[in-house]
Amino acid sequence: MATKKKAAKSKRKPNPEFMKPMNISDELAEIVGSKPLPRTQVVKKLWEYIKKHKLQDTKNRRNINADENLKAVFGGKKTVSMFEMTKLVNKHLS
């Protein structure tokens, strides 16, 4: 009869830097609101906006097609990948 060892799962601790409220630029405030938010919440609200306005590319789901509000955040680019999006959004947080 084999005994199974159960490994104690340690809960991942969130990085405090990600949880710190950040100031939001005017361009990004058009989408997520103007009050300071943690970076994680900014990205969450951004995705809510993208899904609500159906801005995710239908053929390549990793790409976001920007409307006028997002173009201001994306530095004038029409289409960005979701990985590039987080890099561009960081420029609007301080």
Beta strands, then each sheet from edge to edge (+ up, - down):
strand 1: 21-22
strand 2: 37-38
strand 3: 63-65
strand 4: 79-81
sheet 1: 1+ 2-
sheet 2: 3+ 4-
end
